[in-house]
Amino acid sequence: MPNSTALLSVAASLAENPAIAKAIDTIVAEVRESQASIIGVKPPQDDLIQSYEATLEQFAKNKGRGPYFPYLGSGVGNGPLVELADGSVKWDMINGIGVSMFGHSNPEMIEVALRAAMGDTIMQGNLQCNEDSVEFAQLLVDEASRSSNLKHCFLTNSGAMANESALKVCMQYKGGLAPRVIAFADCFMGRTLAMSQLGDSAAGRVGLPLNMQVDYMPFFDPEHGDRSIEEALDQLKRYIARYPGQHCCFVMELIQGEGGFNLGPREFFEPLMKLCREQDVPIWIDEIQTFGRTETMFHFEQLGLGQYIDVLTLGKMSQVCACLYTEGFNPKPGLLSGTFIGSTVGLNVGRWMLQTLRDEGFYGPQGKIATLHEAFCEQATKLEKAHPDWFGPIPHDSGLECHALGHHGGIGGMMRLTPFEGKKDKILALVKVMFEEGLIAFFCGHDPYHIRFLPPVGVMKPEQFEPVFQVLEKAMAKVAQQS
């Protein structure tokens, strides 16, 4: 009988090599020691400022314009804190629009990445992939199929390409005879040519030829409650009657991300989905920004809407993006492909992140994500009460949570704050001043505008919101004085 070790592949033998394990342990230990000194906001080092500014100038020359923030990371951080190349340290509450859900220099993530980096290929694709991609896709299908009919998974390298794939799947299902798309007003779909037209953002399609036929629906408005539901259903009936058989899909963000972290209840979505079912209009759920951040891995699961979904897209925090679909929407050969689906490191780190979120108490009404959101709300309420003059009436909104003063909201790891009446100039000025003071966040929404937080829920502690809000308060005071 052959020796059992002889049955191992060369790769498996390498992975079990004790010298490799020791080397990785040494690297991770050194990272832990180095990041231990990163404990709070710090200004730039004088001797690094000149070279930092020179690098930013080169960035602007290369791209044709400078970055929105003068943000160049050093390559090291400590959870929600990031060190920049000028030696400064800032609270990172946006994490590349939610990509780094486990923060900066996470030791466990680094260990996974180091092992993955030994793989024979850097980027995996649809023609050449390793077991990593099969395991990643299987995890997504297993989790999604627990409460839906989603059965297949196509991996791709960006959220926009996941959405492009979903659109093609829906169009092919309708035989290429249904050119129209139904979407919610204020939706954001990505920046490819098709997605720029599908998304409801005028700035994103300036100068582009417009050949997509999109019918926009009103999103849920909590101020109108049941009336909002009735109006949306009536509008959907009018579109279907006006263009019978012409809609390839209704794409729905169950939580609008770029649109302002607007929320809709099950009672809003279900009647729309039922009507789509009756009229054979495919239902595509976009969870690119939502995925992983609410009280369930998929937000459709929290709302109990899985039975209606035909196609779903996800991305950002997963590191590798995906388009999932039911058996009935399984596309014909040749429709979906691509050179890259993602890096070997991304596939392994993404799978580790999803398993950690699933298995270590992050989900559920008492989970770590819900607890973190509660801590954010507590600090926001304190700030609103301490400075009511910064939180005047908001002319219009379509998704604020029902809190004491109604100026903060969102859900789970998607958090927002609406000071200065949600005025665009004030909000955009505030995010710049926040950066200068040591806090990185972004904005979302359209009249009103909001401060957007996507903190690293995988590592952030509830008590860390206190120093975050101290920096925020200081920045808001400066902007208020500019009035």
QUILINNOR-V68136 format. One record per residue. N is the residue number from 1. RES is the residue in three letters. SS is DSSP state (hx for helix, st for strand, lp for the rest). D_CENTER is the distance of its C-alpha to the mean C-alpha in Angstrom with 1 decimal. Layout:
BEGIN
<<N & RES & SS & D_CENTER> <N & RES & SS & D_CENTER>>
END
This chain:
BEGIN
<<1 & MET & lp & 51.8> <2 & PRO & lp & 49.4> <3 & ASN & lp & 47.8> <4 & SER & hx & 44.3> <5 & THR & hx & 42.8> <6 & ALA & hx & 44.0> <7 & LEU & hx & 41.7> <8 & LEU & lp & 38.6> <9 & SER & lp & 37.0> <10 & VAL & hx & 37.1> <11 & ALA & hx & 33.4> <12 & ALA & hx & 33.8> <13 & SER & hx & 36.7> <14 & LEU & hx & 34.9> <15 & ALA & hx & 32.1> <16 & GLU & lp & 34.8> <17 & ASN & lp & 36.7> <18 & PRO & hx & 37.4> <19 & ALA & hx & 37.6> <20 & ILE & hx & 34.0> <21 & ALA & hx & 32.9> <22 & LYS & hx & 35.0> <23 & ALA & hx & 33.6> <24 & ILE & hx & 30.0> <25 & ASP & hx & 31.0> <26 & THR & hx & 32.7> <27 & ILE & hx & 29.7> <28 & VAL & hx & 27.4> <29 & ALA & hx & 30.2> <30 & GLU & hx & 30.5> <31 & VAL & hx & 26.8> <32 & ARG & hx & 27.1> <33 & GLU & hx & 30.2> <34 & SER & hx & 28.8> <35 & GLN & hx & 25.7> <36 & ALA & lp & 27.9> <37 & SER & lp & 29.2> <38 & ILE & lp & 25.8> <39 & ILE & lp & 26.1> <40 & GLY & lp & 25.3> <41 & VAL & lp & 25.1> <42 & LYS & st & 27.6> <43 & PRO & lp & 28.9> <44 & PRO & lp & 29.3> <45 & GLN & lp & 32.3> <46 & ASP & hx & 35.1> <47 & ASP & hx & 35.9> <48 & LEU & hx & 32.4> <49 & ILE & hx & 31.8> <50 & GLN & hx & 33.9> <51 & SER & hx & 32.3> <52 & TYR & hx & 28.8> <53 & GLU & hx & 29.8> <54 & ALA & hx & 31.4> <55 & THR & hx & 28.3> <56 & LEU & hx & 26.3> <57 & GLU & hx & 29.2> <58 & GLN & hx & 29.0> <59 & PHE & hx & 25.3> <60 & ALA & hx & 26.2> <61 & LYS & hx & 29.1> <62 & ASN & hx & 27.1> <63 & LYS & hx & 24.4> <64 & GLY & lp & 26.6> <65 & ARG & lp & 24.9> <66 & GLY & lp & 23.6> <67 & PRO & lp & 20.0> <68 & TYR & lp & 18.6> <69 & PHE & lp & 19.1> <70 & PRO & lp & 21.9> <71 & TYR & lp & 19.5> <72 & LEU & lp & 20.8> <73 & GLY & st & 20.1> <74 & SER & st & 23.2> <75 & GLY & st & 21.5> <76 & VAL & st & 22.0> <77 & GLY & st & 20.5> <78 & ASN & st & 20.8> <79 & GLY & st & 17.7> <80 & PRO & lp & 16.3> <81 & LEU & st & 19.0> <82 & VAL & st & 19.1> <83 & GLU & st & 22.3> <84 & LEU & st & 22.6> <85 & ALA & lp & 25.3> <86 & ASP & lp & 27.6> <87 & GLY & lp & 27.8> <88 & SER & lp & 25.9> <89 & VAL & st & 23.5> <90 & LYS & st & 20.7> <91 & TRP & st & 18.3> <92 & ASP & st & 14.8> <93 & MET & lp & 12.6> <94 & ILE & lp & 9.8> <95 & ASN & hx & 9.6> <96 & GLY & hx & 9.0> <97 & ILE & hx & 6.1> <98 & GLY & hx & 4.7> <99 & VAL & lp & 6.4> <100 & SER & lp & 9.4> <101 & MET & lp & 9.1> <102 & PHE & lp & 12.9> <103 & GLY & lp & 13.9> <104 & HIS & st & 16.5> <105 & SER & lp & 19.4> <106 & ASN & lp & 18.8> <107 & PRO & hx & 22.2> <108 & GLU & hx & 21.4> <109 & MET & hx & 18.6> <110 & ILE & hx & 21.1> <111 & GLU & hx & 23.7> <112 & VAL & hx & 21.7> <113 & ALA & hx & 20.9> <114 & LEU & hx & 24.6> <115 & ARG & hx & 25.8> <116 & ALA & hx & 23.5> <117 & ALA & lp & 24.8> <118 & MET & lp & 28.2> <119 & GLY & lp & 27.3> <120 & ASP & lp & 29.4> <121 & THR & lp & 26.7> <122 & ILE & lp & 23.8> <123 & MET & st & 22.0> <124 & GLN & st & 22.3> <125 & GLY & lp & 22.6> <126 & ASN & lp & 23.9> <127 & LEU & lp & 27.5> <128 & GLN & lp & 27.3> <129 & CYS & lp & 25.1> <130 & ASN & lp & 25.9> <131 & GLU & hx & 25.6> <132 & ASP & hx & 22.3> <133 & SER & hx & 20.6> <134 & VAL & hx & 22.7> <135 & GLU & hx & 21.7> <136 & PHE & hx & 18.0> <137 & ALA & hx & 18.4> <138 & GLN & hx & 20.8> <139 & LEU & hx & 18.5> <140 & LEU & hx & 16.0> <141 & VAL & hx & 19.0> <142 & ASP & hx & 20.7> <143 & GLU & hx & 17.9> <144 & ALA & hx & 17.3> <145 & SER & hx & 21.1> <146 & ARG & lp & 22.0> <147 & SER & lp & 21.4> <148 & SER & lp & 21.3> <149 & ASN & lp & 23.3> <150 & LEU & st & 20.6> <151 & LYS & st & 22.6> <152 & HIS & st & 21.6> <153 & CYS & st & 18.7> <154 & PHE & st & 18.4> <155 & LEU & st & 16.4> <156 & THR & st & 15.4> <157 & ASN & lp & 14.2> <158 & SER & lp & 11.4> <159 & GLY & hx & 9.2> <160 & ALA & hx & 12.1> <161 & MET & hx & 14.6> <162 & ALA & hx & 13.2> <163 & ASN & hx & 13.6> <164 & GLU & hx & 17.0> <165 & SER & hx & 18.0> <166 & ALA & hx & 17.4> <167 & LEU & hx & 19.4> <168 & LYS & hx & 22.1> <169 & VAL & hx & 22.3> <170 & CYS & hx & 22.9> <171 & MET & hx & 25.3> <172 & GLN & hx & 27.3> <173 & TYR & hx & 27.5> <174 & LYS & lp & 29.2> <175 & GLY & lp & 31.5> <176 & GLY & lp & 30.5> <177 & LEU & lp & 32.3> <178 & ALA & lp & 29.6> <179 & PRO & lp & 28.0> <180 & ARG & st & 26.4> <181 & VAL & st & 22.8> <182 & ILE & st & 22.1> <183 & ALA & st & 18.9> <184 & PHE & st & 18.1> <185 & ALA & lp & 19.0> <186 & ASP & lp & 16.4> <187 & CYS & lp & 13.9> <188 & PHE & lp & 11.8> <189 & MET & lp & 11.9> <190 & GLY & lp & 11.9> <191 & ARG & lp & 14.9> <192 & THR & lp & 17.4> <193 & LEU & hx & 20.6> <194 & ALA & hx & 20.1> <195 & MET & hx & 16.5> <196 & SER & hx & 17.6> <197 & GLN & hx & 20.4> <198 & LEU & hx & 18.5> <199 & GLY & lp & 16.0> <200 & ASP & lp & 17.9> <201 & SER & lp & 17.8> <202 & ALA & hx & 21.3> <203 & ALA & hx & 20.6> <204 & GLY & hx & 18.5> <205 & ARG & hx & 21.6> <206 & VAL & lp & 24.5> <207 & GLY & lp & 27.1> <208 & LEU & lp & 25.7> <209 & PRO & lp & 27.9> <210 & LEU & lp & 26.8> <211 & ASN & lp & 27.7> <212 & MET & lp & 24.9> <213 & GLN & st & 26.3> <214 & VAL & st & 23.7> <215 & ASP & st & 24.7> <216 & TYR & st & 22.5> <217 & MET & st & 22.6> <218 & PRO & lp & 22.4> <219 & PHE & lp & 19.5> <220 & PHE & lp & 20.7> <221 & ASP & lp & 22.6> <222 & PRO & lp & 23.5> <223 & GLU & lp & 26.5> <224 & HIS & lp & 28.0> <225 & GLY & lp & 27.1> <226 & ASP & hx & 29.1> <227 & ARG & hx & 30.2> <228 & SER & hx & 26.6> <229 & ILE & hx & 26.4> <230 & GLU & hx & 29.8> <231 & GLU & hx & 29.1> <232 & ALA & hx & 26.0> <233 & LEU & hx & 28.0> <234 & ASP & hx & 30.9> <235 & GLN & hx & 28.9> <236 & LEU & hx & 27.6> <237 & LYS & hx & 31.2> <238 & ARG & hx & 32.4> <239 & TYR & hx & 30.0> <240 & ILE & hx & 31.1> <241 & ALA & hx & 34.7> <242 & ARG & hx & 34.6> <243 & TYR & lp & 33.0> <244 & PRO & lp & 34.2> <245 & GLY & lp & 32.7> <246 & GLN & lp & 30.8> <247 & HIS & st & 27.1> <248 & CYS & st & 25.3> <249 & CYS & st & 22.4> <250 & PHE & st & 20.6> <251 & VAL & st & 16.9> <252 & MET & st & 15.2> <253 & GLU & lp & 11.9> <254 & LEU & lp & 13.0> <255 & ILE & st & 10.9> <256 & GLN & st & 10.8> <257 & GLY & lp & 7.8> <258 & GLU & lp & 9.8> <259 & GLY & lp & 12.8> <260 & GLY & lp & 12.9> <261 & PHE & lp & 11.1> <262 & ASN & st & 14.1> <263 & LEU & st & 15.1> <264 & GLY & lp & 17.5> <265 & PRO & lp & 19.8> <266 & ARG & hx & 21.1> <267 & GLU & hx & 24.2> <268 & PHE & hx & 22.6> <269 & PHE & hx & 20.9> <270 & GLU & hx & 23.6> <271 & PRO & hx & 26.5> <272 & LEU & hx & 24.5> <273 & MET & hx & 23.7> <274 & LYS & hx & 27.3> <275 & LEU & hx & 28.6> <276 & CYS & hx & 26.5> <277 & ARG & hx & 27.9> <278 & GLU & hx & 31.4> <279 & GLN & lp & 31.1> <280 & ASP & lp & 29.4> <281 & VAL & lp & 26.3> <282 & PRO & lp & 23.5> <283 & ILE & st & 20.4> <284 & TRP & st & 17.1> <285 & ILE & st & 14.0> <286 & ASP & st & 10.6> <287 & GLU & st & 7.9> <288 & ILE & lp & 5.5> <289 & GLN & lp & 2.8> <290 & THR & lp & 5.6> <291 & PHE & lp & 6.6> <292 & GLY & lp & 8.4> <293 & ARG & lp & 8.0> <294 & THR & lp & 11.1> <295 & GLU & lp & 14.7> <296 & THR & lp & 14.4> <297 & MET & lp & 12.3> <298 & PHE & lp & 12.1> <299 & HIS & hx & 12.3> <300 & PHE & hx & 15.1> <301 & GLU & hx & 17.0> <302 & GLN & hx & 17.0> <303 & LEU & hx & 18.4> <304 & GLY & lp & 20.8> <305 & LEU & lp & 20.2> <306 & GLY & hx & 20.0> <307 & GLN & hx & 23.5> <308 & TYR & hx & 22.7> <309 & ILE & lp & 19.9> <310 & ASP & lp & 21.0> <311 & VAL & st & 18.0> <312 & LEU & st & 14.3> <313 & THR & st & 11.4> <314 & LEU & st & 8.4> <315 & GLY & lp & 6.6> <316 & LYS & hx & 4.6> <317 & MET & hx & 5.9> <318 & SER & hx & 8.7> <319 & GLN & lp & 10.1> <320 & VAL & lp & 11.8> <321 & CYS & st & 10.6> <322 & ALA & st & 12.9> <323 & CYS & st & 14.8> <324 & LEU & st & 16.8> <325 & TYR & st & 19.9> <326 & THR & st & 23.1> <327 & GLU & hx & 26.5> <328 & GLY & hx & 27.7> <329 & PHE & hx & 24.9> <330 & ASN & lp & 25.5> <331 & PRO & lp & 26.0> <332 & LYS & lp & 29.2> <333 & PRO & lp & 29.6> <334 & GLY & lp & 28.6> <335 & LEU & lp & 25.8> <336 & LEU & lp & 22.8> <337 & SER & lp & 23.1> <338 & GLY & lp & 22.1> <339 & THR & lp & 23.4> <340 & PHE & lp & 20.3> <341 & ILE & lp & 17.8> <342 & GLY & st & 16.7> <343 & SER & st & 18.6> <344 & THR & hx & 20.5> <345 & VAL & hx & 19.0> <346 & GLY & hx & 15.4> <347 & LEU & hx & 16.6> <348 & ASN & hx & 18.4> <349 & VAL & hx & 16.0> <350 & GLY & hx & 13.2> <351 & ARG & hx & 15.9> <352 & TRP & hx & 17.1> <353 & MET & hx & 13.8> <354 & LEU & hx & 13.6> <355 & GLN & hx & 17.4> <356 & THR & hx & 17.3> <357 & LEU & hx & 14.8> <358 & ARG & hx & 17.0> <359 & ASP & hx & 20.3> <360 & GLU & lp & 20.4> <361 & GLY & lp & 20.1> <362 & PHE & lp & 16.5> <363 & TYR & lp & 16.5> <364 & GLY & lp & 19.1> <365 & PRO & lp & 20.3> <366 & GLN & lp & 21.8> <367 & GLY & lp & 19.2> <368 & LYS & hx & 17.7> <369 & ILE & hx & 14.5> <370 & ALA & hx & 16.7> <371 & THR & hx & 19.1> <372 & LEU & hx & 16.8> <373 & HIS & hx & 15.9> <374 & GLU & hx & 19.6> <375 & ALA & hx & 20.4> <376 & PHE & hx & 18.2> <377 & CYS & hx & 20.1> <378 & GLU & hx & 23.4> <379 & GLN & hx & 23.0> <380 & ALA & hx & 21.9> <381 & THR & hx & 25.0> <382 & LYS & hx & 27.2> <383 & LEU & hx & 26.2> <384 & GLU & hx & 26.8> <385 & LYS & hx & 30.1> <386 & ALA & hx & 31.2> <387 & HIS & lp & 30.5> <388 & PRO & hx & 30.9> <389 & ASP & hx & 31.9> <390 & TRP & hx & 28.4> <391 & PHE & lp & 27.0> <392 & GLY & lp & 29.1> <393 & PRO & lp & 28.8> <394 & ILE & lp & 25.9> <395 & PRO & lp & 27.4> <396 & HIS & lp & 24.9> <397 & ASP & lp & 21.6> <398 & SER & lp & 20.1> <399 & GLY & lp & 18.1> <400 & LEU & lp & 19.2> <401 & GLU & lp & 19.8> <402 & CYS & lp & 23.5> <403 & HIS & lp & 24.1> <404 & ALA & lp & 27.3> <405 & LEU & lp & 26.8> <406 & GLY & lp & 23.8> <407 & HIS & lp & 22.0> <408 & HIS & st & 19.0> <409 & GLY & st & 16.6> <410 & GLY & st & 13.2> <411 & ILE & st & 12.7> <412 & GLY & lp & 12.1> <413 & GLY & lp & 9.6> <414 & MET & st & 8.7> <415 & MET & st & 11.9> <416 & ARG & st & 14.0> <417 & LEU & st & 17.5> <418 & THR & lp & 19.9> <419 & PRO & lp & 23.0> <420 & PHE & hx & 25.6> <421 & GLU & hx & 25.5> <422 & GLY & hx & 22.2> <423 & LYS & lp & 24.1> <424 & LYS & hx & 22.3> <425 & ASP & hx & 24.7> <426 & LYS & hx & 24.5> <427 & ILE & hx & 20.7> <428 & LEU & hx & 20.4> <429 & ALA & hx & 23.4> <430 & LEU & hx & 22.0> <431 & VAL & hx & 18.9> <432 & LYS & hx & 21.4> <433 & VAL & hx & 23.8> <434 & MET & hx & 21.3> <435 & PHE & hx & 20.6> <436 & GLU & hx & 24.3> <437 & GLU & hx & 24.9> <438 & GLY & lp & 22.4> <439 & LEU & st & 19.1> <440 & ILE & st & 16.0> <441 & ALA & lp & 13.7> <442 & PHE & st & 12.8> <443 & PHE & st & 13.6> <444 & CYS & st & 12.6> <445 & GLY & lp & 15.0> <446 & HIS & lp & 18.3> <447 & ASP & lp & 21.5> <448 & PRO & lp & 20.7> <449 & TYR & lp & 18.2> <450 & HIS & st & 16.4> <451 & ILE & st & 15.4> <452 & ARG & st & 11.7> <453 & PHE & st & 10.9> <454 & LEU & lp & 8.0> <455 & PRO & lp & 10.8> <456 & PRO & lp & 11.2> <457 & VAL & lp & 12.2> <458 & GLY & lp & 13.7> <459 & VAL & lp & 16.4> <460 & MET & lp & 16.6> <461 & LYS & lp & 19.8> <462 & PRO & lp & 20.4> <463 & GLU & lp & 23.3> <464 & GLN & hx & 21.4> <465 & PHE & hx & 20.2> <466 & GLU & hx & 23.9> <467 & PRO & hx & 24.1> <468 & VAL & hx & 20.8> <469 & PHE & hx & 22.3> <470 & GLN & hx & 25.6> <471 & VAL & hx & 24.1> <472 & LEU & hx & 22.4> <473 & GLU & hx & 25.8> <474 & LYS & hx & 27.6> <475 & ALA & hx & 25.4> <476 & MET & hx & 25.7> <477 & ALA & hx & 29.5> <478 & LYS & hx & 29.8> <479 & VAL & hx & 28.0> <480 & ALA & hx & 30.2> <481 & GLN & hx & 33.2> <482 & GLN & lp & 32.5> <483 & SER & lp & 33.2>>
END
